[in-house]
Each structure stands twice: as structure tokens, then as C-alpha cells.
Amino acid sequence: MAGTITHDRARATDGQRGGPLIVTEDPPLLDDLLRLCAAAGARPEVHHGVPERGGGWDAAPLVLVGDDAAPRVRGATRRRGVVLVGRDQDDPGVWRRAVEIGADHVLMLPDGEQWLVDRIADVAEGVGRPAFTVGVIGGRGGAGASTLACALAVTSARAGRRTMLVDADPLGGGLDVLLGGESADGLRWPAFAESRGRVGGGALEEALPQLHALRVLSWDRGDSITVPPQAMRAVLAAARRRGGVVVVDLPRRVDEGSAEALAQLDLGLLVVPAELRAVAAASRVASAVGMVLPDLRAVVGGPRGGATAGRTGGLPGAREGLVGLDAEEVARLLGLPLAGELPVESGLLTAQDDGRPPGGDARGPLARFCGAFWEHMPVEGGAS
């Protein structure tokens, strides 16, 4: 592969972190490391030994030292993030050389390629605190889960947080439609259906439609109705690495793809109308979801459009009686903590026709409910 991959020795100057420093004189090894950097979306700096100028050894977020170069870097300043890369699985001396240069890891190619791609991508993206990830699930059809998911994402973005809304329900009609952006430019789920391994967080974010200050991964109008579990895992992992908030609208059934999504959630919200049949249906959903997601909470709404004043946990606000079951009783029957009582907001359909999303009215009851929810969650107040 010599001559087929280029690299840029210059440091990154566009606000992104620089790529790794590669130290080697072994051409085949260099070709492999350049290929792995390209796969991770990173631009490395290459030297035959410790850089004499520019502070590259100390400043690089990751240093990849070829086994051939270990003697040349033995006297370099000790630092974290040094990986000794070799090929000879049976060479016992590699561990001694790793200790001599202060390496954190010893990696043998080709077996360690995927680990190295992930590590390079992490440093290239400047991975910090992962996004706080909330999943919303309907206890029955028409419970309002998609509306709540959109409203949570819209209110999060309005607060200045980096926010991504992921539509994991292929039969839901598309959240881009609910947000009034079905014709917006950007990729939809079918473009990621073959994703395996690592998906770049920055590349994912830039490829998606931007609606109401948030990024949306939705469905197109095609026939595809499944997301392979590997693709769900890779895409959600990429979304979370960018930090901020990720909201996932989930189907009521638990299949391999939705199980992958549930495994990456910090919190799940089960939306349940306050009526007995809805509770009976929601109990089945809760049983299946609870096998994967430890923290599942109930959000209770009025039955068949019944109204509540809306409150979250112990938040202040007058409460009107639910038509049907009491919210605490619904949560008790489900065996779940009560996350809040979902308010009814009139005019949502009219607002959607006018291009205003759920939660778009900052003074409306739905936006106030979502704003109070985010105040009680461990998320930062601004963009990551």
C-alpha cells in the first residue's frame, strides 16, 4: 500500500485536536499505521525518531512507536499515551522495550487493529464526557412517546446543549416529519444500515439533517424497516461520544436492534396513559425493556386526551386530578418510579402544520415539563 495514503505533518489548527504522532522507519508498518489513522479519520505526524522541534512528542494526544524505533526514543520524556506497535507475537523482548520507553500498551498487528482504530479515533475527536442518553418508549400505541422525545430534544437544544434525536422506531413514520423536516438535506437510517465497528462522531453529526438547532437521525420514506444490531451499536456509540444529550425514540417491541439501543441508555421513560388497558399493555413493555435497561421510569398522561397540569417528580405546580387512574397508582402498578405527569398541550397538530415542533413554544406546558425534566438530570447547561 506504499504511496496510496497521504498524511499531513502539520498540526491541526482548525480547533480540533491533532492526530497521533507516529515514530518508525519501517515502511510496511508505517503504511499500516497510516491506513488505520485514515480509517479513524485522523491525520498523523510522522517522524523517524523523537521530534527535535515543535514539541510533538509532548503535545501529541497519542504516540505510536514502531518496535524498530524503540531504541531511538528510549531517552525521551516519559509521558502517558505511548503505544509500542510490533508484529512479532513471539518476541519476548517487546515487553522489556515497552518498559524502557514508558509505553502504556503493547500492540501487535494485525490482531490489534480494531482496538488501535478506536483509540486513534478517540484522541482525534477529543472524547470527553459521553452524552446523557434518554430513551422514550410508548406503553401502548398512540401514547405520545414520539411527541415527548421530540419535545425533550427541542428543549435541550434550546438550552444550548449539543443535542441529537435518534429515531429507532422504523414503523413510527419518521421523526423528521414530526419536526417538519422531511425534505431537509442529510442522511437517514438506510445510509448507516451497513455500519460496522467504529463510526466517527463528528462525521455522523455533520451528515445528519439539522432541524430546530438539533441533529436528527430519522427514517426515509423507503421500504427498509430494520436496523441491524451492529449498526445501531456503532451509530449510537458515535452519537454519545460527542457529548451533550442524545434522545432516542424507541419501538415498543424489543428486538436485537432496540436491545442494542437500550443497552446504551442512561435512562428510559415509559409513556403511559392513565387508564387500565394502557397500564396492562405497558406492563408487558416494561417487563421486556427492564431486562436490558435498569433505570426505567414512568411518565403518566391523561387517558384518551385527558389533561393534567403536568409536573416532574416533586417540582412545584398545581395538580389537577387525572381522569382515570392516579399517576402514582399507575407507577405503582407498573413497579416503576414516577418520572412525571405529562401535560396535554392543545394545538400541536396546528403547530406542526406551521412548522413548529413539539416543545417549540417555550412557554407551553410541554416545553415547561421538558425544561423541568432537564433541570433534574445530570447534564451540562451548555454545549459540550
N, C-alpha and C positions, 0 to 999 in steps of 0.2 A: 504493500500500500504506500510505499515511499513516493512522495511527491503528489499524493492525491488529497492531502489535508493541509490546509494552511493554518497558521496561528499568528497571533498579534503579540509582539513582545511589549507593547506599550501598556501602561497601567490603565485601568478603567477610569475615565474622567467624566462619565455621564451620570454620576450619583449612585451607580450600582457598585457593589463590591467587586474587586478584581478577582481574576481566576487564580488557579493554583500555580505554584512555581514547580517546574519540572527540572530535575538535575540528573542528567545522564548523557553518556556518549555512545550508548548502544542504539544503533539505528532501528532495528526491529522493535525494541522495547519502546523507543520514542514514538514510532508510528502507532503502536497500540495505545499508548497513553494519550496521544493527540486524538485518536479515534474515540476514546472514552470521554475525553473532555468535550468533543463535539457532540456526542450523544447526550451529555449533561447540559449542553447549552453554555459552556464556559470557554473563555479564551485564555489559555495559559501563557505564562512567561517561561522561556526555555533557556537554561544555562548548562554549561559543561561542569561547572563547579559552583562554589558559593559566590554569588554576585559580589563584585568588588565595590560597586557604587549603587546608589539608589535605594539601599535598604531593603531589597527584595526578599532576602532571607527572613528578616524580622517582620516585614509588613504583609507578606502573602498569607491569606487565610488558611492555606493548606500547602504543604511541601511534599512532593512526590520524589523520592530519591531512588534512582535505579541502583540495583545491587552493585553494579560496576563502579558507581560513583561514591560508594560509602567511604573509601579511604580519603577521598578529596574533601569530604565535608566533616571529617572527624573532629576538627578543631573549631567548628562553627559554634556560635552562641546556642546554648540549649534553649529550646522553645517547645511549646505544645503544637500538635497538628502536623507532626512529621511521620510519613509513612514510607517504609522501606519496601520497594517493589522488586520482586525477582521472579524467576521461572523454575528454578531447580527445587522441586519439592523435597528432594532427599539430601539437601545441603545442610548439615547441622551447624555450620559456621554462620548461617544467616542470622541466627538469634544473637550470637556474640557481636556481630557487626551492628545489629539494631541497637543493642545496649550501648555500644561505643558512640553512636551518633545521637542517642537520646530519642529514638523513634517510639511513637505511641503504638504503632501497629506494624506487623509484618504481613505483607500481602503477596500471594503467589498467583500469577496469571497462568492459564485463563480462568481458574476456578473462582477467583475473587472479583471478576469483572463487574457483576451487578452491584456488589457492595461498594466498589470504588465509584461507579457512576452515581449512586445515591449520595455518597459522601461529597463528591465534587459538586453535584447539583445543590446540595445543602449550602455549601460555602458560597457558591456563585449567587444564590438567591438571598443570602444573608438571613437564614432561617432564625426566627426568634420564637416568641410565644405563639403556639398554634391558635387558630381561630376558635372561638367559643361556638360550638356547633349544636343547633337545636333542630330536632325533627318534629314535624306536626303530622298527626295521624287522625283520620276520622273514625270515630267509634261506629259509625254507620254511614251509608251513602247520604250525601247532602247535609252533613253535619256542619260544614263551614270550615273544614281544615285548610283548604286551599286559600280561602279568603284570609284566614288568620295568618298563614305562612307568608302571604304577600304583605299583609299589614305589618307583621314583625320585621320583615326585610326593609320595607319602605321607611318605617320609623327609625330603624337602626341607621340607615344611610343618611337620613335627615339629621341625625345627631352627629354626623361627621365620621362615622366609622367606615372602614373598608368592609363592604358587605357583598356577599354572593348568595343568590337564591337558586337552589337546585331543585328541579322538578324530577323527582324519582318515581312518579306515578304515570306510566305510559298511557293509561286509559283516562286520564283526567282532563284531556282536552288542550293542555298546554298552558303553562303559567304566563307565557308571553302574551297570549290572548287576553287573559285576565288583567294584565298590566297595560293592555292597549298597544303592544309592540310586536304583533305577529309578523309585520313586514319589516322589522328592524334588521339591519345588516348584522351578520355574525353567525357563528356556528351553533348547531343544535346537537342533540344527543347522537344521532346517527354518525356524525363525524368522529365521535370518540368511541364507538362501539367496539373497535378493534384494539383499543388501547391496552397495553400490557406493561408491566414493570413501572417505570418512572414517567410521569407527565410533569413537565415544567410548570410551576405555579404561575409565573409571570406570563408565559406563553398562553396558558389557559385563560387567564384573566383578560388578556388583550384580544383573544379570539372571540369572546362572547359578546352578545348584544349588551349595550349599556342603556338601561331604562330607569328613569327616576333616580339617578345617581347610584345605582347598584348594577352589578353584573348578573345576568340571568342565563342559566343553562336549562333550556326547555326542550320540548319535542317539536319536530317539524310536522307537516301535515301528511307525511308518508305512511307506509304500512308497518314500519318497524315498531314493535311493541315490547321489546325486551332489551335489557342492558346486561351483558354478561358480567358475572361477579368480578372478574379480573378488571374490567373496565370501570365498574362502579368503585372498586377499591382504589384504583390508580387516580381517577379523577377527583374523588373526594379527598384523598390524601394531598393532592396538589392544591386543591382549594383551601384546605386547612393550613397548609404551610405558609400562606400569605398573611395569616393573622386576621384580626378583626372579628367578623361574625359570618357564619355560614348558616343559612336556614334551609332545611330540606323538607319538601312536601312529599310524604311517603304514602304508598298504597296501603290498603287495609290488609292485604294478604302478605304473608312473609314467605318469599321465595329466596333463592340464592343471592340474587342481586340486592334485594331490600335488606337481607340479613347483613350483607357487607356494609350497607349504609348505616344500619342500626349499630353496628359494632364501632363506628367512628363518632357516634353522637355523645355529647356531654349530658344531654337532657332530652327527654321526649315529652311531648304534650299530646294527650289523647282528648280530642274534642268530642263531647258527648251531650246531646240534647237531654234535658231533664224530663225524660219520660221512660216508662218502664221497658218498652220494647227496645228503645235505643240502648238502655243500660244492659239488657240481655245480649244484644249484638256486640256492644263494646266490651263486655266481659270476655268474649271469645278472642277479640283482637288483643286485649290486654294480656291474656294468657299466653298468646303466641309471641307477642312483642317482648314480654317480660322475660322470656327465656334467653334473649340476646341483650336487652337493654336494662341495666339495673335501675336507672333513675327515670321512671315513667310517672307522670303526674296528670291529673285530670283537669281539663278546662270545661266547665259546665255552662251550657247555654239554655235558653228557654226552649221548650218543646214547640215544634211547628211554628217557629217565629215568635214565640212568647218572649217578653222583654225582661231584662234585668238592668239594674243600674250599672253593673259592671264594677268589679273590684279584683285586686290581685292580692292574695294572701291576706295580711292584716292591714292593707292600705286603707286610708280613710275614704269615706264616701257613703252616702245613704244607700241602703239596700232595699229594693222592692222584692216582695215575695215572688219566687219562681212559680209559674203556672205548672203544676205537676209536682215532681219530687223536689225536695230541698237540695241545694248544691252539696252541702256536707253529707247528706244521705246518699246522693249519687256516688260521691267519692268513697264513702264507707262501703257501699255495696260492691264497688269495683276493687276495693282493697288498695286504693291509691291515695297519695297525698293530693289535696285540692290546691291547684296552682292558681285558680281564679275563676270568676264568673264572667262569661263572655257577654259583652253588651250587644244589643241589636242596634244597628245604625241604618236608618231609613235612607233611601235614595242611592244605594250602592250601584244598582244597575244603571240608573241615570248617569251617575258619576263615571262609570266605566264607558258608557257611550260617548261621554265628553272627554275621554282620555285621562280621567283622574282615577288612580289605582285605589284599592282598599288601603285605608290608613293615610290617604293623601291629604285629607282635611286634618290639619294638625290640632284643631280644636274639637274634632269629632270624638264621640265616645270610644270608637275602635282605636284611634290613634292614642288617646289618653290611656286606654287599657294597656296597649303595647309599650308606651313610654314608661308606665309604672313597672311593667314586667322587666324591662331592660335595666331600670334603676336597681332592681334587686338581684341582678345577675352579675357574675364576676367578669365583666367586660370593660374595656377601657372606654373612656368618654370620647375619644377622637380617633382619627385614622391611625392605623399602625405604621 
